[in-house]
């Protein structure tokens, strides 16, 4: 039962997925396979897509999510971004815990209202910033090597795909790296310079942003969804180390300062030995959903709370505004 403590007392959580397109289908699969979770239904207004997933997972298809709110404990909202707020608002008012895909909303006022509703209704609100659960990020966190970041460079390039075209590349791709960088740096952004252009769609398809933080860190972030090949990498410069993450190949390489004796070769000359962090591979989406379910079941704080989703969205909004300013300057 639901209660003020937020701690679950049933053996099984009851889940549903609203929106079972490309990504929503994967959410539904994870819930269906997860011990301790019953997938009650999938919801989609696209009857053909909904029927395919419902048949695949042998669960009911529901056309209106309101019809099942009394039957579920938690929901993944995986619909186009402009629909997030209206659906999430009704779910939270009904006391249902939510995992809402990124970006959480299209504007900050909507994000603020969802955060408030979650608190008022004692619901857990988690934003789907999936890369927090990537094996390379988890390994870096667990290593304890991440400390004061001085400079970060991130590249996220993807070949063109005919999906997620309701938003621009900053909300589609760049927000992944913005969220990670904000989580790593833990300082306020004080200045943003950005540039972007539409190439194929009516939205910006290629973007670059430079963020300056109050603690002195600087970050350069590039994103494109019209690239020839996929690139997803991040490089972090610290006082004592240079760390490289490859999100595609799931590895972390680093070069770090050691004691004077360790940094010399047999002849007394400086030497550098690249290191590779051990990576425990896992399904990133499954880990995200497991963390969500565990937080609901055990009354834990959200692994990626609404406030974090709002912060990433706020920076993206500032980047988009900077892009518009730059576009006017060069027009």
C-alpha positions in Angstrom: 0.0 0.0 0.0 1.0 3.6 -0.4 1.7 5.5 2.7 3.5 8.6 4.2 6.7 6.6 4.8 7.0 5.9 1.0 8.1 2.3 1.9 6.5 -0.5 0.0 5.0 -3.5 1.9 3.8 -5.6 -1.0 5.8 -8.4 -2.5 5.4 -7.0 -6.0 5.3 -3.6 -7.5 2.7 -3.0 -10.2 4.1 -1.1 -13.2 2.9 0.3 -16.5 4.5 2.1 -19.4 2.9 5.1 -21.1 4.2 5.3 -24.7 5.7 2.1 -26.2 7.4 3.4 -29.2 11.1 2.9 -29.8 12.3 3.5 -26.2 9.1 2.8 -24.4 9.1 -0.8 -25.7 12.5 -1.3 -24.0 11.1 0.1 -20.7 8.2 -2.4 -20.9 10.6 -5.3 -21.6 12.7 -4.5 -18.5 9.7 -4.3 -16.2 8.3 -7.6 -17.7 11.5 -9.4 -17.0 12.3 -7.9 -13.6 11.8 -10.0 -10.4 9.4 -8.4 -7.9 7.6 -6.3 -10.6 4.3 -7.0 -12.4 3.8 -5.2 -15.7 0.1 -4.5 -15.5 -0.4 -2.9 -18.9 1.1 -0.8 -21.7 -0.5 2.4 -22.9 -0.3 3.9 -26.3 -2.7 5.8 -28.6 -1.0 4.2 -31.6 -3.1 1.0 -31.7 -0.8 -0.8 -34.1 2.4 -0.1 -32.1 0.6 -0.8 -28.8 -0.8 -4.1 -29.9 2.6 -5.3 -31.1 4.3 -4.6 -27.7 1.3 -5.9 -25.8 1.3 -9.2 -27.8 5.1 -9.5 -27.4 4.9 -9.1 -23.6 1.5 -10.7 -23.1 0.0 -7.8 -21.2 -3.1 -5.7 -21.9 -3.0 -2.7 -24.1 -4.8 0.4 -22.7 -5.8 3.4 -24.7 -6.3 5.9 -21.9 -3.7 5.9 -19.0 -6.3 7.3 -16.6 -8.1 3.9 -16.7 -5.2 2.1 -14.9 -4.0 4.7 -12.4 -5.8 2.9 -9.5 -4.2 -0.4 -10.6 -0.5 0.6 -10.6 2.2 1.8 -8.2 4.7 3.2 -10.7 4.8 4.3 -14.3 7.4 5.1 -16.9 6.4 8.0 -19.1 8.0 7.6 -22.5 6.0 9.8 -24.8 7.1 12.8 -26.9 8.4 15.6 -24.7 5.5 18.0 -25.3 3.1 15.5 -23.7 5.2 14.9 -20.6 3.7 17.5 -18.3 0.0 16.8 -18.9 0.4 13.1 -18.4 2.8 13.3 -15.4 0.6 15.8 -13.6 -2.4 13.5 -13.6 -0.2 10.5 -12.5 1.3 12.4 -9.6 -2.1 13.7 -8.5 -3.2 10.1 -8.4 -0.2 9.2 -6.1 1.7 7.2 -8.7 5.5 7.2 -8.6 7.0 8.3 -11.9 10.1 7.7 -14.1 9.8 10.4 -16.7 12.1 10.4 -19.7 14.4 13.3 -20.3 13.9 16.2 -20.9 11.4 16.1 -18.1 9.3 19.0 -19.6 9.5 21.6 -22.3 9.9 24.5 -19.8 10.9 25.3 -16.3 7.5 26.3 -15.0 6.2 22.8 -15.9 9.2 21.2 -14.2 8.6 23.2 -11.0 5.0 22.2 -10.9 5.8 18.5 -11.3 8.4 18.7 -8.5 5.9 20.4 -6.2 3.2 17.8 -7.1 5.5 14.9 -6.3 6.3 16.4 -2.9 2.7 17.1 -2.1 1.5 13.6 -3.0 4.6 11.9 -1.5 5.5 10.4 -4.9 9.0 9.6 -6.1 9.9 11.5 -9.3 12.9 10.2 -11.2 14.1 11.8 -14.5 15.5 9.4 -17.1 19.0 10.7 -17.4 20.1 7.3 -18.5 23.9 8.0 -18.7 24.1 8.3 -15.0 23.9 4.5 -15.0 26.3 3.9 -17.9 29.0 1.3 -17.0 31.8 3.8 -17.6 30.2 6.4 -15.4 29.5 3.9 -12.6 33.1 2.7 -12.8 34.5 6.2 -12.5 32.2 7.0 -9.6 33.2 3.8 -7.8 36.9 4.4 -8.4 36.9 7.5 -6.2 39.2 9.2 -8.7 36.8 11.9 -9.7 37.5 15.1 -7.7 37.9 18.7 -8.8 37.3 19.0 -12.5 39.2 21.8 -14.2 38.2 21.3 -17.8 35.7 18.9 -19.5 35.2 18.2 -23.2 32.3 16.1 -24.4 31.4 14.9 -27.9 28.0 13.3 -28.7 27.6 12.7 -32.5 25.0 10.4 -34.1 24.0 9.6 -37.7 20.6 11.0 -38.6 17.6 9.0 -37.5 13.9 9.7 -38.2 12.9 9.9 -34.5 13.0 12.4 -31.6 12.6 15.2 -34.2 10.0 17.0 -32.0 13.0 18.6 -30.2 16.3 20.0 -31.2 19.7 18.4 -30.7 20.3 20.2 -27.4 17.3 18.5 -25.8 17.8 15.2 -27.7 21.5 14.6 -27.3 23.4 17.4 -25.6 21.3 17.2 -22.4 22.9 13.8 -21.6 26.4 15.4 -21.3 25.0 18.6 -19.6 23.5 16.4 -16.9 26.7 14.4 -16.4 28.8 17.5 -16.3 26.5 19.2 -13.8 26.6 16.1 -11.6 30.4 15.9 -11.8 31.2 19.6 -11.3 28.6 20.5 -8.6 29.0 24.3 -9.2 26.8 27.0 -10.6 27.1 27.9 -14.3 28.1 31.5 -14.6 28.5 32.0 -18.3 27.4 30.3 -21.6 28.5 30.8 -25.1 26.8 28.6 -27.8 26.4 28.2 -31.5 24.1 25.9 -33.5 22.5 25.3 -36.9 19.7 23.5 -38.5 20.9 21.1 -41.2 18.1 18.6 -42.0 15.2 19.4 -39.6 13.4 22.6 -38.7 15.2 22.5 -35.3 18.9 22.9 -34.5 20.8 19.7 -35.6 24.3 20.7 -34.7 25.3 22.6 -31.5 28.4 23.6 -29.5 28.4 25.2 -26.1 31.0 26.4 -23.7 30.0 26.5 -20.0 31.9 28.5 -17.3 31.4 27.4 -13.7 31.7 29.5 -10.5 34.5 27.2 -9.2 36.6 27.9 -12.3 35.8 24.7 -14.3 35.1 25.1 -18.0 33.3 22.6 -20.2 33.1 22.4 -24.0 30.1 20.3 -25.3 29.4 19.4 -28.9 26.4 17.5 -30.2 25.2 16.6 -33.7 22.6 14.3 -35.0 23.7 14.5 -38.7 27.1 12.9 -38.2 28.7 10.3 -40.5 29.4 8.0 -37.6 28.6 7.8 -33.9 30.9 9.3 -31.3 30.1 9.5 -27.6 33.1 10.5 -25.5 34.1 12.7 -22.6 37.5 13.9 -21.4 38.1 15.3 -17.9 41.1 17.3 -16.8 41.8 17.4 -13.0 44.7 18.7 -11.0 46.1 15.1 -10.7 44.6 13.2 -13.7 43.4 13.2 -17.3 40.4 10.9 -17.6 38.8 9.7 -20.9 35.4 8.0 -21.1 34.3 6.2 -24.2 30.6 5.6 -23.9 30.4 3.4 -27.1 33.1 1.0 -26.1 32.4 1.3 -22.4 35.8 2.1 -21.1 37.6 4.6 -19.0 41.3 5.4 -19.5 43.4 7.7 -17.4 46.8 9.2 -16.8 47.4 10.5 -13.3 50.1 11.9 -11.2 51.9 9.5 -9.0 54.7 9.8 -6.4 58.0 11.2 -7.8 59.6 7.7 -7.6 56.7 6.1 -9.5 56.9 8.6 -12.3 60.5 7.9 -13.2 61.7 5.1 -15.5 64.8 3.0 -14.9 67.0 5.9 -16.1 65.5 8.5 -13.9 63.4 10.0 -16.8 59.7 10.9 -16.5 57.4 8.1 -17.6 53.7 7.8 -18.0 51.7 4.6 -17.8 48.1 4.8 -19.0 45.6 3.0 -16.8 42.3 1.3 -17.6 39.6 1.2 -15.0 37.9 -2.2 -14.6 34.4 -2.0 -16.0 31.6 -4.2 -14.9 29.3 -4.3 -17.9 25.6 -4.1 -17.4 22.4 -3.1 -19.2 22.2 0.6 -18.6 18.4 0.9 -18.9 17.8 -2.1 -16.7 20.0 -0.6 -14.0 18.1 2.7 -14.2 14.8 1.0 -13.8 16.1 -1.3 -11.1 17.3 1.8 -9.2 13.8 3.4 -9.7 12.0 0.3 -8.4 14.3 -0.1 -5.4 13.8 3.5 -4.4 10.0 3.1 -4.6 10.1 -0.2 -2.7 12.6 0.8 0.0 11.6 4.4 0.5 14.9 5.8 -0.8 15.6 9.1 -2.4 15.2 9.3 -6.2 18.6 8.4 -7.9 17.9 11.3 -10.3 15.4 13.6 -8.6 13.3 16.1 -10.4 15.5 18.9 -9.2 18.4 17.4 -11.2 16.2 17.2 -14.3 15.2 20.8 -13.8 18.7 21.9 -13.5 19.8 20.2 -16.7 16.8 21.6 -18.5 17.6 25.2 -17.2 21.1 25.0 -18.6 19.8 23.7 -21.9 17.3 26.5 -22.1 20.2 29.0 -21.6 22.2 27.2 -24.3 19.3 27.5 -26.7 18.9 31.2 -25.9 22.7 31.7 -26.5 22.4 29.9 -29.8 19.6 32.2 -30.9 21.7 35.2 -29.9 24.7 33.9 -31.9 22.5 33.2 -34.9 21.3 36.8 -34.9 24.9 38.0 -34.7 26.0 36.1 -37.8 22.9 36.4 -39.9 
